[in-house]
């Protein structure tokens, strides 16, 4: 309802009382209510998208998702919360960095987030075990090219940060010591320097 979502706790003639996930109570006048979405009537659904790298076999990913869904149905904590088993809807789209596979689990009302969080936890662990990559955004850097079609050379080097830091510290210490010795040298200036008289 607008920017608020939560459990409807009370209805009166003029207002609707809604408690959100953080426990905040929103008193909404009926005159401001234009659209309501009921996420808990009869059942709820946890709809999610699993993004995997383009190199992955989508059939193998779907099999892994189905296996996780089957395990949840056997788990004493979650089996009574699930109304219908996992339904993998298939490859939904091709994103910038990932192939998106959409799926959903039907649960008892208001239990979709509890079941969904556990499913996501298990999915991450299973994908790690199977070596299925969940990609993060990649960036391709384009350096341009001249009129002849040649691109400038891009030199890339791996840097040992600890080594670089200690080298920079040593250089700074050397520079400080050098300045101290210059300041103490009578040949450059100071009280003992001959004034030429």
C-alpha positions in Angstrom: 0.0 0.0 0.0 1.9 3.0 -1.2 5.4 2.9 0.3 4.2 0.8 3.3 4.0 -3.0 3.6 3.1 -5.1 6.6 0.4 -6.9 8.6 -3.0 -5.2 8.9 -3.7 -5.2 12.6 -6.9 -3.2 12.7 -9.6 -1.7 10.6 -11.9 1.1 11.7 -14.4 3.2 9.9 -11.8 5.8 8.9 -8.4 4.3 9.2 -6.3 1.2 8.6 -3.5 0.2 11.1 -0.5 -1.5 9.5 2.6 -2.9 11.2 5.7 -3.2 9.1 8.6 -5.6 9.3 10.5 -3.3 11.6 7.6 -3.1 14.0 6.5 0.4 13.0 2.8 1.0 13.1 1.3 3.1 10.2 -2.1 4.7 10.6 -3.4 5.2 7.1 -6.7 7.1 6.4 -8.9 5.2 4.0 -9.1 8.3 1.9 -5.4 7.8 1.0 -5.8 4.1 0.1 -6.0 3.6 -3.6 -4.6 0.1 -4.1 -4.1 -2.8 -1.7 -1.9 -5.9 -2.2 -2.7 -8.9 0.0 0.3 -11.1 0.3 -1.2 -13.5 2.8 -4.6 -14.6 1.6 -4.8 -18.4 1.6 -1.1 -18.7 0.8 2.0 -16.7 0.1 4.8 -17.1 -2.5 8.5 -16.5 -2.4 9.5 -15.5 -5.9 13.2 -15.2 -6.6 15.7 -14.9 -9.4 19.0 -16.8 -9.4 21.6 -15.1 -11.4 24.4 -17.4 -12.7 27.4 -16.8 -15.0 26.9 -17.2 -18.8 29.4 -20.1 -18.8 27.1 -22.2 -16.5 24.9 -25.1 -17.7 21.4 -23.8 -16.9 20.1 -27.4 -16.7 22.6 -28.2 -14.0 21.6 -25.0 -12.1 17.9 -26.0 -12.3 18.7 -29.5 -11.0 20.6 -27.9 -8.1 17.7 -25.6 -7.3 15.3 -28.6 -7.4 17.5 -30.5 -5.1 17.6 -27.7 -2.6 13.8 -27.4 -2.8 13.4 -31.2 -2.1 15.8 -30.9 0.9 13.7 -28.1 2.4 10.6 -30.3 2.1 12.4 -33.0 4.2 13.5 -30.5 6.9 11.4 -30.6 10.0 11.7 -26.8 10.5 10.4 -25.9 7.1 8.3 -28.7 5.6 5.1 -27.6 7.5 5.6 -24.1 6.2 5.6 -25.1 2.5 2.3 -25.6 0.7 3.7 -26.5 -2.7 7.2 -27.6 -3.6 9.7 -25.4 -5.5 8.6 -24.5 -9.0 11.4 -23.5 -11.3 9.9 -21.3 -14.0 13.0 -21.4 -16.2 15.5 -19.0 -17.8 13.7 -15.7 -17.4 16.2 -13.2 -19.0 19.7 -12.4 -20.0 21.2 -9.7 -17.8 24.3 -7.6 -18.2 26.3 -10.0 -16.0 24.2 -13.1 -15.5 21.6 -15.5 -16.9 18.5 -15.1 -14.7 16.6 -18.2 -13.7 13.2 -17.5 -12.0 11.6 -19.8 -9.4 9.0 -19.7 -6.6 8.0 -21.5 -3.5 4.4 -21.5 -2.2 4.2 -21.2 1.6 1.7 -20.7 4.3 0.6 -17.1 4.7 3.4 -14.7 5.9 6.0 -17.6 5.9 7.4 -16.8 2.4 10.3 -14.7 3.8 11.3 -17.2 6.4 11.4 -20.0 3.9 13.0 -17.8 1.2 15.8 -16.7 3.4 16.7 -20.3 4.2 16.4 -21.3 0.6 18.8 -18.4 -0.4 21.3 -19.5 2.3 21.3 -23.1 1.1 21.5 -22.0 -2.6 24.7 -20.0 -1.9 26.3 -22.9 -0.1 25.3 -25.4 -2.8 26.5 -23.2 -5.6 29.8 -22.8 -3.8 30.1 -26.6 -3.5 29.3 -27.2 -7.1 31.5 -24.3 -8.4 28.5 -22.5 -9.9 29.4 -18.9 -10.2 27.0 -16.2 -8.9 28.5 -13.3 -10.8 29.0 -9.7 -9.6 29.0 -6.8 -12.0 31.9 -6.8 -14.5 33.2 -3.7 -16.3 34.9 -3.7 -19.7 37.3 -0.8 -20.1 37.5 0.6 -23.6 40.6 2.8 -24.2 39.5 4.0 -27.6 41.4 3.7 -30.9 43.1 6.0 -33.3 42.1 6.7 -36.9 44.1 3.7 -38.1 42.1 1.4 -35.9 44.9 0.8 -33.4 44.1 0.8 -29.7 46.6 2.0 -27.1 48.4 -0.6 -25.0 46.9 -1.2 -21.6 49.5 -2.3 -19.1 48.1 -4.2 -16.1 50.1 -5.3 -13.1 49.3 -7.1 -9.9 50.5 -5.1 -7.0 51.5 -6.5 -3.5 49.9 -3.8 -1.4 51.9 -4.6 1.8 55.1 -4.4 -0.2 54.1 -1.1 -1.8 53.1 0.3 1.5 56.4 -0.6 3.2 58.4 0.8 0.2 56.5 4.1 0.4 57.1 4.2 4.2 60.9 3.6 3.6 61.0 6.3 0.9 59.2 8.8 3.2 61.6 8.0 6.1 64.6 8.4 3.8 63.3 11.8 2.6 62.8 13.0 6.1 66.3 11.9 7.2 67.7 13.6 4.1 66.0 16.9 5.0 67.3 16.7 8.6 70.9 16.2 7.4 70.6 19.1 4.9 69.2 21.4 7.6 72.1 20.5 9.9 74.8 21.0 7.2 76.9 24.2 7.7 77.6 24.2 3.9 74.0 25.0 3.1 73.3 27.6 5.8 73.2 28.1 9.6 75.0 30.0 12.3 78.5 28.5 11.5 78.4 29.4 7.8 81.0 32.0 6.8 79.4 35.3 5.9 82.1 36.2 3.4 83.5 39.2 5.5 
